[in-house]
Amino acid sequence: MRDTVLVPARAAVPVAFDGDNPGRWLFHCHNLFHMATGMMTELAYDGIA
Ligand SMILES: [Cu+2]
């Protein structure tokens, strides 16, 4: 279990998680220049499956 992952350039990483903590979750790059230029998104879900 981890909360960070190294993603190579032009690559994708599948993510699986237990949806047991509803709300809004931020995904972002830890390179601050990348994050400032938009490498950031949100995952939001309600309830518990
Ligand atoms: Cu980045």
mmCIF file of the protein (N, C-alpha, C, O) and its ligand, coordinates in Angstrom:
data_MODEL
# 
_entry.id   MODEL 
# 
loop_
_entity.id 
_entity.type 
_entity.pdbx_number_of_molecules 
1 polymer     1 
2 non-polymer 1 
# 
_entity_poly.entity_id                      1 
_entity_poly.type                           'polypeptide(L)' 
_entity_poly.nstd_linkage                   no 
_entity_poly.nstd_monomer                   no 
_entity_poly.pdbx_seq_one_letter_code       MRDTVLVPARAAVPVAFDGDNPGRWLFHCHNLFHMATGMMTELAYDGIA 
_entity_poly.pdbx_seq_one_letter_code_can   MRDTVLVPARAAVPVAFDGDNPGRWLFHCHNLFHMATGMMTELAYDGIA 
_entity_poly.pdbx_strand_id                 A 
# 
loop_
_entity_poly_seq.entity_id 
_entity_poly_seq.num 
_entity_poly_seq.mon_id 
_entity_poly_seq.hetero 
1 1  MET n 
1 2  ARG n 
1 3  ASP n 
1 4  THR n 
1 5  VAL n 
1 6  LEU n 
1 7  VAL n 
1 8  PRO n 
1 9  ALA n 
1 10 ARG n 
1 11 ALA n 
1 12 ALA n 
1 13 VAL n 
1 14 PRO n 
1 15 VAL n 
1 16 ALA n 
1 17 PHE n 
1 18 ASP n 
1 19 GLY n 
1 20 ASP n 
1 21 ASN n 
1 22 PRO n 
1 23 GLY n 
1 24 ARG n 
1 25 TRP n 
1 26 LEU n 
1 27 PHE n 
1 28 HIS n 
1 29 CYS n 
1 30 HIS n 
1 31 ASN n 
1 32 LEU n 
1 33 PHE n 
1 34 HIS n 
1 35 MET n 
1 36 ALA n 
1 37 THR n 
1 38 GLY n 
1 39 MET n 
1 40 MET n 
1 41 THR n 
1 42 GLU n 
1 43 LEU n 
1 44 ALA n 
1 45 TYR n 
1 46 ASP n 
1 47 GLY n 
1 48 ILE n 
1 49 ALA n 
# 
loop_
_struct_asym.id 
_struct_asym.entity_id 
A 1 
B 2 
# 
loop_
_chem_comp.id 
_chem_comp.type 
_chem_comp.mon_nstd_flag 
ALA 'L-peptide linking' y 
ARG 'L-peptide linking' y 
ASN 'L-peptide linking' y 
ASP 'L-peptide linking' y 
CU  non-polymer         . 
CYS 'L-peptide linking' y 
GLU 'L-peptide linking' y 
GLY 'peptide linking'   y 
HIS 'L-peptide linking' y 
ILE 'L-peptide linking' y 
LEU 'L-peptide linking' y 
MET 'L-peptide linking' y 
PHE 'L-peptide linking' y 
PRO 'L-peptide linking' y 
THR 'L-peptide linking' y 
TRP 'L-peptide linking' y 
TYR 'L-peptide linking' y 
VAL 'L-peptide linking' y 
# 
_pdbx_entity_nonpoly.entity_id   2 
_pdbx_entity_nonpoly.name        ? 
_pdbx_entity_nonpoly.comp_id     CU 
# 
_pdbx_nonpoly_scheme.asym_id         B 
_pdbx_nonpoly_scheme.entity_id       2 
_pdbx_nonpoly_scheme.mon_id          CU 
_pdbx_nonpoly_scheme.ndb_seq_num     1 
_pdbx_nonpoly_scheme.pdb_seq_num     101 
_pdbx_nonpoly_scheme.auth_seq_num    101 
_pdbx_nonpoly_scheme.pdb_mon_id      CU 
_pdbx_nonpoly_scheme.auth_mon_id     CU 
_pdbx_nonpoly_scheme.pdb_strand_id   A 
_pdbx_nonpoly_scheme.pdb_ins_code    . 
# 
loop_
_atom_site.group_PDB 
_atom_site.id 
_atom_site.type_symbol 
_atom_site.label_atom_id 
_atom_site.label_alt_id 
_atom_site.label_comp_id 
_atom_site.label_asym_id 
_atom_site.label_entity_id 
_atom_site.label_seq_id 
_atom_site.pdbx_PDB_ins_code 
_atom_site.Cartn_x 
_atom_site.Cartn_y 
_atom_site.Cartn_z 
_atom_site.occupancy 
_atom_site.B_iso_or_equiv 
_atom_site.pdbx_formal_charge 
_atom_site.auth_seq_id 
_atom_site.auth_comp_id 
_atom_site.auth_asym_id 
_atom_site.auth_atom_id 
_atom_site.pdbx_PDB_model_num 
ATOM   1   N  N  . MET A 1 1  ? 0.854   -1.172 0.000   1.00 0.00 ? 1   MET A N  1 
ATOM   2   C  CA . MET A 1 1  ? 0.000   0.000  0.000   1.00 0.00 ? 1   MET A CA 1 
ATOM   3   C  C  . MET A 1 1  ? 0.896   1.231  0.000   1.00 0.00 ? 1   MET A C  1 
ATOM   4   O  O  . MET A 1 1  ? 1.857   1.305  0.766   1.00 0.00 ? 1   MET A O  1 
ATOM   5   N  N  . ARG A 1 2  ? 0.585   2.186  -0.852  1.00 0.00 ? 2   ARG A N  1 
ATOM   6   C  CA . ARG A 1 2  ? 1.388   3.388  -0.951  1.00 0.00 ? 2   ARG A CA 1 
ATOM   7   C  C  . ARG A 1 2  ? 0.539   4.535  -1.458  1.00 0.00 ? 2   ARG A C  1 
ATOM   8   O  O  . ARG A 1 2  ? -0.546  4.323  -2.000  1.00 0.00 ? 2   ARG A O  1 
ATOM   9   N  N  . ASP A 1 3  ? 1.031   5.747  -1.283  1.00 0.00 ? 3   ASP A N  1 
ATOM   10  C  CA . ASP A 1 3  ? 0.279   6.899  -1.749  1.00 0.00 ? 3   ASP A CA 1 
ATOM   11  C  C  . ASP A 1 3  ? 1.052   7.725  -2.774  1.00 0.00 ? 3   ASP A C  1 
ATOM   12  O  O  . ASP A 1 3  ? 0.601   8.795  -3.183  1.00 0.00 ? 3   ASP A O  1 
ATOM   13  N  N  . THR A 1 4  ? 2.217   7.226  -3.186  1.00 0.00 ? 4   THR A N  1 
ATOM   14  C  CA . THR A 1 4  ? 2.933   7.869  -4.280  1.00 0.00 ? 4   THR A CA 1 
ATOM   15  C  C  . THR A 1 4  ? 3.429   6.790  -5.225  1.00 0.00 ? 4   THR A C  1 
ATOM   16  O  O  . THR A 1 4  ? 3.644   5.648  -4.818  1.00 0.00 ? 4   THR A O  1 
ATOM   17  N  N  . VAL A 1 5  ? 3.611   7.154  -6.490  1.00 0.00 ? 5   VAL A N  1 
ATOM   18  C  CA . VAL A 1 5  ? 4.114   6.215  -7.480  1.00 0.00 ? 5   VAL A CA 1 
ATOM   19  C  C  . VAL A 1 5  ? 4.926   6.987  -8.509  1.00 0.00 ? 5   VAL A C  1 
ATOM   20  O  O  . VAL A 1 5  ? 4.559   8.098  -8.893  1.00 0.00 ? 5   VAL A O  1 
ATOM   21  N  N  . LEU A 1 6  ? 6.028   6.397  -8.955  1.00 0.00 ? 6   LEU A N  1 
ATOM   22  C  CA . LEU A 1 6  ? 6.854   7.002  -9.987  1.00 0.00 ? 6   LEU A CA 1 
ATOM   23  C  C  . LEU A 1 6  ? 6.267   6.636  -11.344 1.00 0.00 ? 6   LEU A C  1 
ATOM   24  O  O  . LEU A 1 6  ? 6.152   5.458  -11.682 1.00 0.00 ? 6   LEU A O  1 
ATOM   25  N  N  . VAL A 1 7  ? 5.896   7.653  -12.119 1.00 0.00 ? 7   VAL A N  1 
ATOM   26  C  CA . VAL A 1 7  ? 5.312   7.433  -13.440 1.00 0.00 ? 7   VAL A CA 1 
ATOM   27  C  C  . VAL A 1 7  ? 6.319   7.897  -14.484 1.00 0.00 ? 7   VAL A C  1 
ATOM   28  O  O  . VAL A 1 7  ? 6.616   9.089  -14.564 1.00 0.00 ? 7   VAL A O  1 
ATOM   29  N  N  . PRO A 1 8  ? 6.849   6.976  -15.286 1.00 0.00 ? 8   PRO A N  1 
ATOM   30  C  CA . PRO A 1 8  ? 7.791   7.372  -16.329 1.00 0.00 ? 8   PRO A CA 1 
ATOM   31  C  C  . PRO A 1 8  ? 7.129   8.304  -17.339 1.00 0.00 ? 8   PRO A C  1 
ATOM   32  O  O  . PRO A 1 8  ? 5.907   8.291  -17.491 1.00 0.00 ? 8   PRO A O  1 
ATOM   33  N  N  . ALA A 1 9  ? 7.923   9.101  -18.020 1.00 0.00 ? 9   ALA A N  1 
ATOM   34  C  CA . ALA A 1 9  ? 7.407   10.013 -19.039 1.00 0.00 ? 9   ALA A CA 1 
ATOM   35  C  C  . ALA A 1 9  ? 6.601   9.247  -20.079 1.00 0.00 ? 9   ALA A C  1 
ATOM   36  O  O  . ALA A 1 9  ? 7.008   8.170  -20.516 1.00 0.00 ? 9   ALA A O  1 
ATOM   37  N  N  . ARG A 1 10 ? 5.484   9.789  -20.468 1.00 0.00 ? 10  ARG A N  1 
ATOM   38  C  CA . ARG A 1 10 ? 4.580   9.225  -21.494 1.00 0.00 ? 10  ARG A CA 1 
ATOM   39  C  C  . ARG A 1 10 ? 4.080   7.827  -21.130 1.00 0.00 ? 10  ARG A C  1 
ATOM   40  O  O  . ARG A 1 10 ? 3.772   7.022  -22.009 1.00 0.00 ? 10  ARG A O  1 
ATOM   41  N  N  . ALA A 1 11 ? 4.003   7.554  -19.860 1.00 0.00 ? 11  ALA A N  1 
ATOM   42  C  CA . ALA A 1 11 ? 3.532   6.248  -19.400 1.00 0.00 ? 11  ALA A CA 1 
ATOM   43  C  C  . ALA A 1 11 ? 2.241   6.421  -18.604 1.00 0.00 ? 11  ALA A C  1 
ATOM   44  O  O  . ALA A 1 11 ? 1.871   7.532  -18.224 1.00 0.00 ? 11  ALA A O  1 
ATOM   45  N  N  . ALA A 1 12 ? 1.586   5.329  -18.369 1.00 0.00 ? 12  ALA A N  1 
ATOM   46  C  CA . ALA A 1 12 ? 0.375   5.319  -17.550 1.00 0.00 ? 12  ALA A CA 1 
ATOM   47  C  C  . ALA A 1 12 ? 0.550   4.284  -16.445 1.00 0.00 ? 12  ALA A C  1 
ATOM   48  O  O  . ALA A 1 12 ? 1.284   3.308  -16.600 1.00 0.00 ? 12  ALA A O  1 
ATOM   49  N  N  . VAL A 1 13 ? -0.123  4.510  -15.349 1.00 0.00 ? 13  VAL A N  1 
ATOM   50  C  CA . VAL A 1 13 ? -0.063  3.575  -14.228 1.00 0.00 ? 13  VAL A CA 1 
ATOM   51  C  C  . VAL A 1 13 ? -1.485  3.274  -13.777 1.00 0.00 ? 13  VAL A C  1 
ATOM   52  O  O  . VAL A 1 13 ? -2.206  4.190  -13.381 1.00 0.00 ? 13  VAL A O  1 
ATOM   53  N  N  . PRO A 1 14 ? -1.909  2.014  -13.826 1.00 0.00 ? 14  PRO A N  1 
ATOM   54  C  CA . PRO A 1 14 ? -3.236  1.684  -13.307 1.00 0.00 ? 14  PRO A CA 1 
ATOM   55  C  C  . PRO A 1 14 ? -3.252  1.842  -11.787 1.00 0.00 ? 14  PRO A C  1 
ATOM   56  O  O  . PRO A 1 14 ? -2.276  1.539  -11.101 1.00 0.00 ? 14  PRO A O  1 
ATOM   57  N  N  . VAL A 1 15 ? -4.363  2.313  -11.293 1.00 0.00 ? 15  VAL A N  1 
ATOM   58  C  CA . VAL A 1 15 ? -4.508  2.543  -9.855  1.00 0.00 ? 15  VAL A CA 1 
ATOM   59  C  C  . VAL A 1 15 ? -5.734  1.778  -9.366  1.00 0.00 ? 15  VAL A C  1 
ATOM   60  O  O  . VAL A 1 15 ? -6.803  1.861  -9.970  1.00 0.00 ? 15  VAL A O  1 
ATOM   61  N  N  . ALA A 1 16 ? -5.582  1.048  -8.292  1.00 0.00 ? 16  ALA A N  1 
ATOM   62  C  CA . ALA A 1 16 ? -6.694  0.362  -7.642  1.00 0.00 ? 16  ALA A CA 1 
ATOM   63  C  C  . ALA A 1 16 ? -6.715  0.806  -6.189  1.00 0.00 ? 16  ALA A C  1 
ATOM   64  O  O  . ALA A 1 16 ? -5.668  0.961  -5.560  1.00 0.00 ? 16  ALA A O  1 
ATOM   65  N  N  . PHE A 1 17 ? -7.905  1.007  -5.670  1.00 0.00 ? 17  PHE A N  1 
ATOM   66  C  CA . PHE A 1 17 ? -7.978  1.434  -4.273  1.00 0.00 ? 17  PHE A CA 1 
ATOM   67  C  C  . PHE A 1 17 ? -9.287  0.966  -3.664  1.00 0.00 ? 17  PHE A C  1 
ATOM   68  O  O  . PHE A 1 17 ? -10.257 0.696  -4.372  1.00 0.00 ? 17  PHE A O  1 
ATOM   69  N  N  . ASP A 1 18 ? -9.299  0.872  -2.342  1.00 0.00 ? 18  ASP A N  1 
ATOM   70  C  CA . ASP A 1 18 ? -10.519 0.566  -1.608  1.00 0.00 ? 18  ASP A CA 1 
ATOM   71  C  C  . ASP A 1 18 ? -11.283 1.868  -1.424  1.00 0.00 ? 18  ASP A C  1 
ATOM   72  O  O  . ASP A 1 18 ? -10.789 2.807  -0.799  1.00 0.00 ? 18  ASP A O  1 
ATOM   73  N  N  . GLY A 1 19 ? -12.499 1.918  -1.977  1.00 0.00 ? 19  GLY A N  1 
ATOM   74  C  CA . GLY A 1 19 ? -13.305 3.137  -1.894  1.00 0.00 ? 19  GLY A CA 1 
ATOM   75  C  C  . GLY A 1 19 ? -14.018 3.235  -0.559  1.00 0.00 ? 19  GLY A C  1 
ATOM   76  O  O  . GLY A 1 19 ? -15.247 3.207  -0.507  1.00 0.00 ? 19  GLY A O  1 
ATOM   77  N  N  . ASP A 1 20 ? -13.263 3.349  0.510   1.00 0.00 ? 20  ASP A N  1 
ATOM   78  C  CA . ASP A 1 20 ? -13.862 3.359  1.843   1.00 0.00 ? 20  ASP A CA 1 
ATOM   79  C  C  . ASP A 1 20 ? -13.683 4.688  2.581   1.00 0.00 ? 20  ASP A C  1 
ATOM   80  O  O  . ASP A 1 20 ? -13.825 4.762  3.801   1.00 0.00 ? 20  ASP A O  1 
ATOM   81  N  N  . ASN A 1 21 ? -13.370 5.729  1.815   1.00 0.00 ? 21  ASN A N  1 
ATOM   82  C  CA . ASN A 1 21 ? -13.191 7.043  2.433   1.00 0.00 ? 21  ASN A CA 1 
ATOM   83  C  C  . ASN A 1 21 ? -13.702 8.103  1.465   1.00 0.00 ? 21  ASN A C  1 
ATOM   84  O  O  . ASN A 1 21 ? -12.909 8.777  0.808   1.00 0.00 ? 21  ASN A O  1 
ATOM   85  N  N  . PRO A 1 22 ? -15.044 8.257  1.371   1.00 0.00 ? 22  PRO A N  1 
ATOM   86  C  CA . PRO A 1 22 ? -15.636 9.164  0.392   1.00 0.00 ? 22  PRO A CA 1 
ATOM   87  C  C  . PRO A 1 22 ? -15.154 10.589 0.568   1.00 0.00 ? 22  PRO A C  1 
ATOM   88  O  O  . PRO A 1 22 ? -14.761 11.021 1.652   1.00 0.00 ? 22  PRO A O  1 
ATOM   89  N  N  . GLY A 1 23 ? -15.202 11.291 -0.539  1.00 0.00 ? 23  GLY A N  1 
ATOM   90  C  CA . GLY A 1 23 ? -14.821 12.702 -0.516  1.00 0.00 ? 23  GLY A CA 1 
ATOM   91  C  C  . GLY A 1 23 ? -14.103 13.091 -1.789  1.00 0.00 ? 23  GLY A C  1 
ATOM   92  O  O  . GLY A 1 23 ? -14.246 12.440 -2.825  1.00 0.00 ? 23  GLY A O  1 
ATOM   93  N  N  . ARG A 1 24 ? -13.345 14.141 -1.702  1.00 0.00 ? 24  ARG A N  1 
ATOM   94  C  CA . ARG A 1 24 ? -12.591 14.659 -2.844  1.00 0.00 ? 24  ARG A CA 1 
ATOM   95  C  C  . ARG A 1 24 ? -11.112 14.400 -2.584  1.00 0.00 ? 24  ARG A C  1 
ATOM   96  O  O  . ARG A 1 24 ? -10.571 14.786 -1.548  1.00 0.00 ? 24  ARG A O  1 
ATOM   97  N  N  . TRP A 1 25 ? -10.472 13.742 -3.539  1.00 0.00 ? 25  TRP A N  1 
ATOM   98  C  CA . TRP A 1 25 ? -9.072  13.372 -3.405  1.00 0.00 ? 25  TRP A CA 1 
ATOM   99  C  C  . TRP A 1 25 ? -8.270  13.991 -4.530  1.00 0.00 ? 25  TRP A C  1 
ATOM   100 O  O  . TRP A 1 25 ? -8.639  13.910 -5.702  1.00 0.00 ? 25  TRP A O  1 
ATOM   101 N  N  . LEU A 1 26 ? -7.173  14.607 -4.154  1.00 0.00 ? 26  LEU A N  1 
ATOM   102 C  CA . LEU A 1 26 ? -6.325  15.291 -5.119  1.00 0.00 ? 26  LEU A CA 1 
ATOM   103 C  C  . LEU A 1 26 ? -5.217  14.362 -5.605  1.00 0.00 ? 26  LEU A C  1 
ATOM   104 O  O  . LEU A 1 26 ? -4.558  13.688 -4.813  1.00 0.00 ? 26  LEU A O  1 
ATOM   105 N  N  . PHE A 1 27 ? -5.029  14.339 -6.897  1.00 0.00 ? 27  PHE A N  1 
ATOM   106 C  CA . PHE A 1 27 ? -3.896  13.656 -7.506  1.00 0.00 ? 27  PHE A CA 1 
ATOM   107 C  C  . PHE A 1 27 ? -3.023  14.721 -8.120  1.00 0.00 ? 27  PHE A C  1 
ATOM   108 O  O  . PHE A 1 27 ? -3.518  15.575 -8.855  1.00 0.00 ? 27  PHE A O  1 
ATOM   109 N  N  . HIS A 1 28 ? -1.737  14.690 -7.838  1.00 0.00 ? 28  HIS A N  1 
ATOM   110 C  CA . HIS A 1 28 ? -0.865  15.709 -8.408  1.00 0.00 ? 28  HIS A CA 1 
ATOM   111 C  C  . HIS A 1 28 ? 0.552   15.198 -8.544  1.00 0.00 ? 28  HIS A C  1 
ATOM   112 O  O  . HIS A 1 28 ? 0.968   14.240 -7.892  1.00 0.00 ? 28  HIS A O  1 
ATOM   113 N  N  . CYS A 1 29 ? 1.271   15.873 -9.413  1.00 0.00 ? 29  CYS A N  1 
ATOM   114 C  CA . CYS A 1 29 ? 2.687   15.594 -9.607  1.00 0.00 ? 29  CYS A CA 1 
ATOM   115 C  C  . CYS A 1 29 ? 3.478   16.281 -8.497  1.00 0.00 ? 29  CYS A C  1 
ATOM   116 O  O  . CYS A 1 29 ? 3.144   17.390 -8.079  1.00 0.00 ? 29  CYS A O  1 
ATOM   117 N  N  . HIS A 1 30 ? 4.512   15.624 -8.032  1.00 0.00 ? 30  HIS A N  1 
ATOM   118 C  CA . HIS A 1 30 ? 5.335   16.228 -6.987  1.00 0.00 ? 30  HIS A CA 1 
ATOM   119 C  C  . HIS A 1 30 ? 6.411   17.141 -7.549  1.00 0.00 ? 30  HIS A C  1 
ATOM   120 O  O  . HIS A 1 30 ? 7.133   17.782 -6.785  1.00 0.00 ? 30  HIS A O  1 
ATOM   121 N  N  . ASN A 1 31 ? 6.533   17.214 -8.864  1.00 0.00 ? 31  ASN A N  1 
ATOM   122 C  CA . ASN A 1 31 ? 7.389   18.222 -9.478  1.00 0.00 ? 31  ASN A CA 1 
ATOM   123 C  C  . ASN A 1 31 ? 6.578   19.514 -9.480  1.00 0.00 ? 31  ASN A C  1 
ATOM   124 O  O  . ASN A 1 31 ? 5.579   19.607 -10.192 1.00 0.00 ? 31  ASN A O  1 
ATOM   125 N  N  . LEU A 1 32 ? 6.985   20.509 -8.701  1.00 0.00 ? 32  LEU A N  1 
ATOM   126 C  CA . LEU A 1 32 ? 6.162   21.709 -8.516  1.00 0.00 ? 32  LEU A CA 1 
ATOM   127 C  C  . LEU A 1 32 ? 5.905   22.450 -9.817  1.00 0.00 ? 32  LEU A C  1 
ATOM   128 O  O  . LEU A 1 32 ? 4.826   23.017 -9.991  1.00 0.00 ? 32  LEU A O  1 
ATOM   129 N  N  . PHE A 1 33 ? 6.870   22.463 -10.744 1.00 0.00 ? 33  PHE A N  1 
ATOM   130 C  CA . PHE A 1 33 ? 6.639   23.118 -12.025 1.00 0.00 ? 33  PHE A CA 1 
ATOM   131 C  C  . PHE A 1 33 ? 5.529   22.399 -12.787 1.00 0.00 ? 33  PHE A C  1 
ATOM   132 O  O  . PHE A 1 33 ? 4.665   23.049 -13.375 1.00 0.00 ? 33  PHE A O  1 
ATOM   133 N  N  . HIS A 1 34 ? 5.543   21.097 -12.783 1.00 0.00 ? 34  HIS A N  1 
ATOM   134 C  CA . HIS A 1 34 ? 4.490   20.337 -13.461 1.00 0.00 ? 34  HIS A CA 1 
ATOM   135 C  C  . HIS A 1 34 ? 3.132   20.609 -12.816 1.00 0.00 ? 34  HIS A C  1 
ATOM   136 O  O  . HIS A 1 34 ? 2.140   20.840 -13.508 1.00 0.00 ? 34  HIS A O  1 
ATOM   137 N  N  . MET A 1 35 ? 3.100   20.579 -11.494 1.00 0.00 ? 35  MET A N  1 
ATOM   138 C  CA . MET A 1 35 ? 1.833   20.806 -10.798 1.00 0.00 ? 35  MET A CA 1 
ATOM   139 C  C  . MET A 1 35 ? 1.299   22.195 -11.110 1.00 0.00 ? 35  MET A C  1 
ATOM   140 O  O  . MET A 1 35 ? 0.098   22.365 -11.320 1.00 0.00 ? 35  MET A O  1 
ATOM   141 N  N  . ALA A 1 36 ? 2.177   23.189 -11.142 1.00 0.00 ? 36  ALA A N  1 
ATOM   142 C  CA . ALA A 1 36 ? 1.764   24.567 -11.426 1.00 0.00 ? 36  ALA A CA 1 
ATOM   143 C  C  . ALA A 1 36 ? 1.230   24.716 -12.837 1.00 0.00 ? 36  ALA A C  1 
ATOM   144 O  O  . ALA A 1 36 ? 0.443   25.624 -13.106 1.00 0.00 ? 36  ALA A O  1 
ATOM   145 N  N  . THR A 1 37 ? 1.647   23.832 -13.752 1.00 0.00 ? 37  THR A N  1 
ATOM   146 C  CA . THR A 1 37 ? 1.177   23.927 -15.130 1.00 0.00 ? 37  THR A CA 1 
ATOM   147 C  C  . THR A 1 37 ? 0.038   22.954 -15.402 1.00 0.00 ? 37  THR A C  1 
ATOM   148 O  O  . THR A 1 37 ? -0.317  22.728 -16.559 1.00 0.00 ? 37  THR A O  1 
ATOM   149 N  N  . GLY A 1 38 ? -0.537  22.378 -14.358 1.00 0.00 ? 38  GLY A N  1 
ATOM   150 C  CA . GLY A 1 38 ? -1.769  21.626 -14.526 1.00 0.00 ? 38  GLY A CA 1 
ATOM   151 C  C  . GLY A 1 38 ? -1.705  20.132 -14.337 1.00 0.00 ? 38  GLY A C  1 
ATOM   152 O  O  . GLY A 1 38 ? -2.718  19.457 -14.518 1.00 0.00 ? 38  GLY A O  1 
ATOM   153 N  N  . MET A 1 39 ? -0.562  19.587 -13.981 1.00 0.00 ? 39  MET A N  1 
ATOM   154 C  CA . MET A 1 39 ? -0.477  18.140 -13.808 1.00 0.00 ? 39  MET A CA 1 
ATOM   155 C  C  . MET A 1 39 ? -1.078  17.770 -12.448 1.00 0.00 ? 39  MET A C  1 
ATOM   156 O  O  . MET A 1 39 ? -0.387  17.377 -11.509 1.00 0.00 ? 39  MET A O  1 
ATOM   157 N  N  . MET A 1 40 ? -2.392  17.917 -12.402 1.00 0.00 ? 40  MET A N  1 
ATOM   158 C  CA . MET A 1 40 ? -3.110  17.724 -11.145 1.00 0.00 ? 40  MET A CA 1 
ATOM   159 C  C  . MET A 1 40 ? -4.575  17.467 -11.503 1.00 0.00 ? 40  MET A C  1 
ATOM   160 O  O  . MET A 1 40 ? -5.097  18.065 -12.443 1.00 0.00 ? 40  MET A O  1 
ATOM   161 N  N  . THR A 1 41 ? -5.219  16.607 -10.780 1.00 0.00 ? 41  THR A N  1 
ATOM   162 C  CA . THR A 1 41 ? -6.642  16.370 -11.006 1.00 0.00 ? 41  THR A CA 1 
ATOM   163 C  C  . THR A 1 41 ? -7.278  15.911 -9.699  1.00 0.00 ? 41  THR A C  1 
ATOM   164 O  O  . THR A 1 41 ? -6.616  15.796 -8.667  1.00 0.00 ? 41  THR A O  1 
ATOM   165 N  N  . GLU A 1 42 ? -8.568  15.654 -9.772  1.00 0.00 ? 42  GLU A N  1 
ATOM   166 C  CA . GLU A 1 42 ? -9.321  15.295 -8.577  1.00 0.00 ? 42  GLU A CA 1 
ATOM   167 C  C  . GLU A 1 42 ? -10.126 14.029 -8.840  1.00 0.00 ? 42  GLU A C  1 
ATOM   168 O  O  . GLU A 1 42 ? -10.650 13.825 -9.935  1.00 0.00 ? 42  GLU A O  1 
ATOM   169 N  N  . LEU A 1 43 ? -10.211 13.198 -7.837  1.00 0.00 ? 43  LEU A N  1 
ATOM   170 C  CA . LEU A 1 43 ? -11.128 12.048 -7.856  1.00 0.00 ? 43  LEU A CA 1 
ATOM   171 C  C  . LEU A 1 43 ? -12.117 12.280 -6.721  1.00 0.00 ? 43  LEU A C  1 
ATOM   172 O  O  . LEU A 1 43 ? -11.720 12.497 -5.576  1.00 0.00 ? 43  LEU A O  1 
ATOM   173 N  N  . ALA A 1 44 ? -13.404 12.233 -7.043  1.00 0.00 ? 44  ALA A N  1 
ATOM   174 C  CA . ALA A 1 44 ? -14.422 12.457 -6.016  1.00 0.00 ? 44  ALA A CA 1 
ATOM   175 C  C  . ALA A 1 44 ? -15.447 11.341 -6.085  1.00 0.00 ? 44  ALA A C  1 
ATOM   176 O  O  . ALA A 1 44 ? -15.874 10.947 -7.170  1.00 0.00 ? 44  ALA A O  1 
ATOM   177 N  N  . TYR A 1 45 ? -15.839 10.834 -4.931  1.00 0.00 ? 45  TYR A N  1 
ATOM   178 C  CA . TYR A 1 45 ? -16.908 9.828  -4.903  1.00 0.00 ? 45  TYR A CA 1 
ATOM   179 C  C  . TYR A 1 45 ? -17.657 9.954  -3.587  1.00 0.00 ? 45  TYR A C  1 
ATOM   180 O  O  . TYR A 1 45 ? -17.131 10.444 -2.588  1.00 0.00 ? 45  TYR A O  1 
ATOM   181 N  N  . ASP A 1 46 ? -18.899 9.497  -3.620  1.00 0.00 ? 46  ASP A N  1 
ATOM   182 C  CA . ASP A 1 46 ? -19.785 9.550  -2.446  1.00 0.00 ? 46  ASP A CA 1 
ATOM   183 C  C  . ASP A 1 46 ? -20.058 8.130  -1.958  1.00 0.00 ? 46  ASP A C  1 
ATOM   184 O  O  . ASP A 1 46 ? -19.950 7.165  -2.714  1.00 0.00 ? 46  ASP A O  1 
ATOM   185 N  N  . GLY A 1 47 ? -20.408 8.025  -0.703  1.00 0.00 ? 47  GLY A N  1 
ATOM   186 C  CA . GLY A 1 47 ? -20.850 6.758  -0.150  1.00 0.00 ? 47  GLY A CA 1 
ATOM   187 C  C  . GLY A 1 47 ? -19.766 5.708  -0.127  1.00 0.00 ? 47  GLY A C  1 
ATOM   188 O  O  . GLY A 1 47 ? -18.629 5.953  -0.531  1.00 0.00 ? 47  GLY A O  1 
ATOM   189 N  N  . ILE A 1 48 ? -20.133 4.544  0.347   1.00 0.00 ? 48  ILE A N  1 
ATOM   190 C  CA . ILE A 1 48 ? -19.233 3.403  0.411   1.00 0.00 ? 48  ILE A CA 1 
ATOM   191 C  C  . ILE A 1 48 ? -19.889 2.257  -0.327  1.00 0.00 ? 48  ILE A C  1 
ATOM   192 O  O  . ILE A 1 48 ? -21.033 1.902  -0.043  1.00 0.00 ? 48  ILE A O  1 
ATOM   193 N  N  . ALA A 1 49 ? -19.168 1.675  -1.276  1.00 0.00 ? 49  ALA A N  1 
ATOM   194 C  CA . ALA A 1 49 ? -19.722 0.577  -2.104  1.00 0.00 ? 49  ALA A CA 1 
ATOM   195 C  C  . ALA A 1 49 ? -19.943 -0.652 -1.281  1.00 0.00 ? 49  ALA A C  1 
ATOM   196 O  O  . ALA A 1 49 ? -20.400 -1.670 -1.802  1.00 0.00 ? 49  ALA A O  1 
HETATM 197 CU CU . CU  B 2 .  ? 5.111   15.776 -13.460 1.00 0.00 2 101 CU  A CU 1 
# 
